[in-house]
């Protein structure tokens, strides 16, 4: 078996892999895999450069694979991959770019074992673009890698595209077996506590579990300008443009209490020693590498799910909601162009949600997307079993304007969507209203008509 390791952002040495490769080959359970240390290749790619993008790295990965002695320009020998952090989305971008949905069965990738990866972003990525990080990187002799950090930031364009493009991939039919393995431990000796993201519940100190999980839901809502929320109301309804979309097959997820993202003490990769053959992460990686049928995959996936539920009995389980708001003319609304309020109760009020339901919120300055981090169990216990959200977009008056929009649902509907450890991508299309006085004709006349001070009629052209 050929096995490659792919590290994450900011790594500058193969020491980042620790002794995990040796521990895997030292395990007796690995003997039937025909896996020897000489069959393992350790990636080393440049992420600490501000010009490099994730697609650049995916293209470079493809070249490096084809440049190996056993491969050629036209052929890559079958291989499996163990990725850490940014290495997870990197190999997914490679898979999508060079094979995609139509040629998925032609890929040489067999197992994709992702350790603490950032498929849905990291709340810390926004901090990595700060001046402090630039100064620290300067003294370390490297750049922070701004383009990669932009991809990793919550609500980025790269994540939005990749997760929409690939979430219905039929991996199992194509002979690809994906796994997500992530800890929820916090190594207090490793981090300097500059912010609460480093000790955030439901995360490994860098990546949230729902930020790693490939099991996602896509929700599409559209504002109906002709359907008022109540008779005579200026607020109109948001309706489901199509049923919520989930993965073609559930992706295997395993959560551990004893591992954190990085560090020599409990890091999911760097803490492992060569003789740690009984470590859960080592045993589970080998179990993943043994999978070669959809039936075996489903069995291991169910086992991981049961173990994860036990591991999380005494911990908070959370859900991420990523909101993308645009209008029917494909104009993206930015951070300062809308306010979003979560609602609950029979009257759908914003002050009725359970205390502590909101763990965090973050705007992406580049895309205008809003990411909410929610306590899942509290969201399932809203008053009167009623839940929804309201959007007030700007401008709300003038020749171009938006009417308020509201979405209402019961908890029974949303509990099937708001799942623990998962991310929901919510695409909302608002209706862009044009005033009837925006464009007018008048008869030809010797007397010019001044229209510099023309006022909006407050009537919409779509209402006529």
C-alpha positions in Angstrom: 0.0 0.0 0.0 1.3 3.5 -0.9 0.5 6.1 1.7 1.1 9.8 1.7 0.9 12.3 4.5 -0.1 15.9 3.9 0.6 18.5 6.5 -1.4 21.7 7.3 -0.8 25.5 7.0 2.3 27.1 8.4 4.3 23.8 8.7 8.0 24.3 7.9 9.4 20.8 8.8 8.4 17.2 8.5 8.7 17.1 12.2 5.0 18.1 12.1 4.1 14.5 11.4 5.8 13.3 14.7 6.3 9.6 14.9 2.8 8.7 13.7 4.1 7.1 10.4 6.3 4.8 12.4 3.6 3.9 14.9 1.3 2.9 12.0 3.9 0.6 10.4 5.0 -0.8 13.8 1.4 -2.0 14.6 0.8 -5.7 14.0 -2.6 -4.8 12.5 -0.8 -3.1 9.6 1.0 -6.2 8.4 -1.9 -7.4 6.3 -1.8 -4.0 4.5 1.6 -4.7 3.1 2.5 -1.3 4.5 6.2 -0.6 5.2 7.9 2.6 6.1 9.4 2.8 2.6 5.9 2.9 1.3 5.1 6.1 3.2 5.8 9.5 1.7 5.8 12.7 3.7 4.6 15.9 1.9 6.4 19.2 2.3 4.8 22.1 0.5 5.1 25.8 0.9 2.2 27.5 2.6 4.0 30.5 4.1 3.9 32.7 1.0 1.3 35.4 0.5 0.9 34.8 -3.2 0.1 31.0 -3.0 -3.5 29.9 -3.3 -5.1 26.6 -2.4 -5.5 25.8 -6.1 -1.8 26.5 -6.7 -1.1 23.9 -4.1 -3.5 21.4 -5.6 -1.8 21.8 -9.0 1.6 21.4 -7.4 0.4 18.3 -5.6 -0.7 16.7 -8.9 2.7 17.5 -10.4 4.6 16.1 -7.4 2.5 12.9 -7.5 3.1 12.3 -11.3 6.8 13.1 -10.8 7.3 10.1 -8.4 9.4 7.2 -9.9 6.4 4.8 -9.9 4.1 7.3 -11.6 4.1 9.2 -14.9 2.5 12.1 -16.6 -0.4 9.8 -17.7 -0.7 7.5 -14.6 -0.7 7.7 -10.8 -0.4 4.5 -8.9 -3.3 3.9 -6.3 -2.5 5.5 -3.0 -4.2 6.5 0.3 -3.7 9.8 2.1 -3.5 10.9 5.8 -4.0 14.6 5.9 -3.8 17.1 8.8 -5.7 20.4 9.1 -5.4 22.3 5.8 -4.2 19.2 4.1 -7.8 17.9 4.2 -9.3 20.6 1.9 -6.1 20.6 -0.2 -6.6 17.0 -1.3 -10.3 17.6 -1.8 -9.5 20.5 -4.1 -7.1 18.3 -6.0 -9.7 15.6 -6.3 -12.4 18.1 -7.6 -10.1 19.9 -10.0 -8.5 16.9 -11.7 -11.4 14.4 -11.5 -14.6 15.9 -10.4 -18.0 14.3 -10.2 -17.9 12.8 -13.7 -14.4 11.1 -13.4 -14.5 10.4 -9.7 -14.1 6.6 -10.4 -10.9 7.3 -12.2 -9.0 8.8 -9.3 -6.1 6.8 -7.8 -7.1 8.0 -4.3 -8.4 5.0 -2.2 -8.6 6.2 1.4 -8.7 9.8 2.6 -8.2 9.9 6.3 -8.5 13.5 7.5 -7.1 14.5 10.9 -8.6 17.7 12.4 -9.1 19.3 9.0 -10.7 22.6 8.1 -13.3 21.8 5.5 -15.7 24.4 6.8 -13.1 26.8 8.0 -11.5 27.8 11.3 -12.5 30.7 13.5 -8.8 31.3 14.1 -8.0 32.0 10.5 -9.2 35.6 10.8 -6.6 36.2 13.5 -3.9 34.8 11.3 -4.3 37.8 8.9 -3.7 40.3 11.7 -0.7 42.6 12.0 0.5 40.6 15.0 0.8 37.4 12.9 2.6 39.4 10.2 5.2 40.6 12.7 5.7 37.2 14.1 6.0 35.6 10.7 8.5 38.3 9.7 10.8 37.4 12.6 10.4 33.7 11.8 11.5 34.4 8.2 8.2 33.5 6.5 5.1 35.2 5.4 1.7 34.2 6.9 0.2 32.9 3.6 -2.6 35.4 3.2 -4.4 33.7 0.3 -4.5 30.4 2.1 -5.8 32.1 5.3 -8.5 33.7 3.3 -9.6 30.2 2.1 -9.6 29.0 5.7 -11.6 31.9 7.1 -15.2 31.0 8.0 -17.6 31.7 5.2 -14.9 32.0 2.4 -15.7 31.7 -1.3 -13.4 28.7 -1.5 -15.3 26.7 1.1 -18.6 27.7 -0.3 -17.7 26.5 -3.8 -16.0 23.3 -2.7 -18.6 22.1 -0.3 -21.5 22.9 -2.7 -19.6 21.2 -5.5 -18.7 18.0 -3.7 -21.2 17.3 -1.0 -23.2 14.9 -3.2 -20.1 13.1 -4.5 -20.7 9.3 -4.5 -17.4 8.5 -2.9 -18.2 4.9 -2.1 -19.3 3.9 -5.6 -16.1 5.5 -6.9 -14.1 3.4 -4.5 -13.0 6.2 -2.3 -13.3 5.9 1.5 -13.3 9.3 3.4 -12.9 9.5 7.2 -12.9 12.5 9.6 -10.9 12.0 12.8 -10.8 15.0 15.2 -10.2 15.6 18.9 -12.0 17.8 21.3 -9.2 18.1 23.8 -7.5 21.4 24.7 -3.8 21.4 25.4 -3.5 24.2 27.9 0.3 24.0 28.1 0.6 24.6 24.3 -1.5 27.7 23.8 -1.1 31.2 24.9 -4.7 32.3 25.8 -5.0 35.5 23.7 -8.6 34.7 22.8 -11.4 32.4 23.6 -11.2 30.5 20.3 -8.3 28.5 21.8 -10.5 27.0 24.4 -13.8 26.9 22.5 -16.2 24.1 23.4 -16.8 21.6 20.6 -13.3 22.2 19.1 -9.8 20.9 19.3 -8.4 24.4 20.1 -8.1 25.3 16.4 -10.8 23.6 14.4 -14.5 23.1 15.5 -15.8 19.6 15.0 -18.5 21.0 12.8 -15.8 22.8 10.9 -14.1 19.5 10.1 -17.2 17.4 9.5 -18.0 16.7 5.8 -21.6 15.9 6.7 -23.3 19.2 5.8 -26.7 20.4 4.8 -27.5 22.9 2.0 -30.6 25.1 2.5 -31.9 27.4 -0.2 -34.4 30.1 0.5 -36.0 32.7 -1.7 -38.0 35.8 -0.8 -41.4 35.9 -2.4 -42.3 39.6 -2.9 -45.9 38.8 -3.5 -46.5 36.8 -0.3 -46.7 39.0 2.8 -45.9 37.4 6.1 -49.4 38.5 7.4 -52.2 40.4 5.5 -51.1 44.0 4.9 -47.5 43.4 6.2 -44.5 44.9 4.4 -42.5 41.9 5.5 -42.6 39.1 3.0 -41.9 35.4 3.3 -38.7 33.4 2.7 -39.7 30.1 1.2 -37.7 27.0 0.5 -36.6 27.1 -3.1 -35.9 23.4 -3.0 -35.7 20.7 -0.3 -32.6 20.7 2.0 -29.8 18.7 0.5 -27.6 16.3 2.5 -24.7 14.1 1.6 -25.2 11.2 -0.8 -23.7 8.9 1.8 -23.0 9.9 5.4 -19.3 10.4 6.0 -17.5 8.6 8.8 -16.7 10.8 11.8 -14.8 9.9 14.9 -14.3 12.4 17.8 -11.8 11.8 20.6 -11.6 13.4 24.0 -7.9 12.9 24.5 -6.5 14.7 21.4 -6.0 18.4 20.5 -5.2 19.9 17.2 -1.4 20.2 17.7 1.3 20.0 20.3 3.7 17.4 21.7 1.5 16.6 24.7 -1.9 15.6 23.2 -1.7 16.6 19.6 -3.6 14.3 17.3 -0.5 13.7 15.2 2.6 15.1 16.9 2.1 13.5 20.3 2.2 10.0 18.9 5.4 8.0 19.5 6.7 5.1 17.5 5.7 2.6 20.1 2.2 4.0 20.7 0.6 1.2 18.7 -2.4 1.0 21.0 -3.2 4.7 20.8 -6.9 5.0 19.6 -5.8 7.3 16.7 -3.3 4.6 15.4 -5.8 1.8 15.7 -8.5 3.7 14.0 -6.3 4.8 11.1 -5.3 1.2 10.5 -9.0 0.2 10.7 -9.8 2.9 8.0 -7.0 1.6 5.8 -8.4 -1.9 5.9 -11.8 -0.8 4.4 -12.3 -1.9 0.8 -16.1 -2.3 0.4 -19.1 0.1 1.0 -20.5 -2.5 3.5 -17.3 -2.5 5.5 -17.3 1.3 5.4 -20.9 1.5 6.7 -20.0 -0.8 9.6 -17.0 1.2 10.6 -18.9 4.4 10.2 -21.6 3.2 12.6 -19.0 2.1 15.1 -17.4 5.5 15.0 -20.7 7.2 15.5 -21.5 5.1 18.6 -18.1 5.8 20.0 -18.4 9.5 19.3 -21.7 9.8 21.1 -20.1 8.2 24.2 -17.1 10.6 24.0 -19.4 13.6 23.8 -21.8 12.7 26.6 -20.3 15.3 28.9 -19.4 17.9 26.3 -21.2 20.6 24.4 -22.2 19.7 20.9 -22.5 22.5 18.4 -23.7 23.4 15.0 -22.5 26.1 12.5 -24.8 28.1 10.3 -23.3 29.9 7.4 -25.5 32.6 5.8 -25.0 33.8 2.2 -27.3 36.6 1.3 -27.7 37.9 -2.2 -30.5 39.2 -4.4 -32.2 38.0 -7.5 -29.9 40.1 -9.6 -26.9 38.2 -8.1 -25.8 41.2 -6.1 -23.9 39.9 -3.0 -24.9 41.7 0.2 -22.0 42.7 2.4 -21.5 42.9 6.1 -23.0 46.4 6.5 -25.9 45.8 4.1 -28.1 43.6 6.3 -29.0 42.6 9.9 -30.1 39.0 10.7 -32.1 38.1 13.8 -32.9 34.6 15.0 -36.5 34.3 16.2 -38.4 31.9 18.5 -41.7 31.4 20.2 -45.3 31.8 19.0 -44.7 35.4 18.2 -41.3 34.8 16.6 -39.4 37.3 18.7 -35.6 37.7 18.8 -35.4 37.7 22.6 -37.1 34.3 23.1 -34.2 32.0 22.4 -32.6 30.0 25.3 -29.9 31.7 27.2 -26.4 30.6 25.9 -27.7 29.3 22.6 -25.1 31.5 20.7 -21.5 30.5 21.2 -20.0 32.8 18.6 -20.7 34.8 15.5 -18.2 35.9 12.8 -18.5 38.0 9.7 -16.2 37.3 6.7 -15.1 40.8 5.6 -14.3 39.5 2.1 -17.6 37.7 1.3 -20.1 39.3 3.7 -21.1 35.8 4.9 -22.2 35.4 8.5 -21.3 32.3 10.5 -23.1 31.5 13.7 -21.9 28.9 16.2 -24.8 27.5 18.1 -25.4 25.1 21.0 -27.3 22.3 19.3 -29.3 21.0 22.3 -30.5 24.5 23.2 -31.6 25.1 19.6 -33.7 22.0 19.8 -35.5 23.4 22.9 -36.8 26.8 21.8 -40.0 28.1 23.3 -43.3 26.9 21.8 -41.3 24.8 19.3 -41.2 27.7 16.9 -38.1 29.0 15.3 -37.1 31.3 12.4 -35.0 34.3 11.4 -35.6 37.8 10.0 -33.5 39.7 7.6 -33.5 43.5 7.3 -31.5 44.5 4.3 -30.3 47.9 3.1 -31.2 50.1 1.4 -34.8 49.8 2.6 -36.0 53.0 0.9 -35.2 54.9 -2.3 -35.2 53.9 -5.9 -33.6 50.5 -5.1 -34.7 48.9 -1.9 -35.3 45.6 -0.1 -38.3 44.6 2.0 -37.8 42.8 5.2 -37.9 39.0 4.9 -38.7 36.3 7.4 -38.5 32.5 7.6 -40.6 30.6 10.0 -40.4 26.9 10.9 -41.2 24.5 13.7 -38.5 22.7 15.6 -39.6 19.3 14.2 -38.6 20.6 10.8 -35.3 22.1 11.9 -34.1 19.3 14.2 -33.6 17.2 11.1 -31.4 20.0 9.7 -29.7 21.4 12.9 -27.6 18.3 13.7 -24.7 18.3 16.2 -21.2 18.5 14.8 -22.5 19.7 11.4 -22.6 22.8 9.3 -25.6 24.2 7.4 -24.9 26.4 4.4 -28.0 28.7 4.0 -28.2 30.5 0.6 -30.8 33.3 0.8 -32.0 35.2 -2.3 -33.8 38.5 -1.5 -35.9 40.4 -4.1 -34.4 43.6 -5.4 -37.3 46.1 -5.6 -37.2 48.9 -8.3 -39.2 52.0 -7.8 -41.7 52.9 -10.6 -40.1 56.4 -10.8 -36.7 55.0 -11.5 -37.3 55.3 -15.3 -40.0 57.3 -16.9 -41.0 58.7 -20.3 -42.7 62.0 -21.1 -43.9 63.8 -24.3 -41.5 65.8 -26.4 -41.9 69.5 -25.4 -40.2 72.8 -25.9 -40.2 73.1 -22.1 -37.4 71.0 -20.5 -38.4 68.8 -17.6 -36.0 68.8 -14.7 -35.8 65.4 -12.9 -32.8 66.0 -10.6 -35.1 66.1 -7.6 -37.4 63.2 -8.6 -38.6 61.3 -5.6 -39.4 57.6 -5.3 -43.0 56.8 -5.6 -42.7 53.9 -3.1 -44.4 51.6 -5.6 -42.5 48.7 -7.0 -42.4 47.9 -10.7 -43.0 44.3 -10.0 -46.3 45.2 -8.2 -47.8 46.6 -11.4 
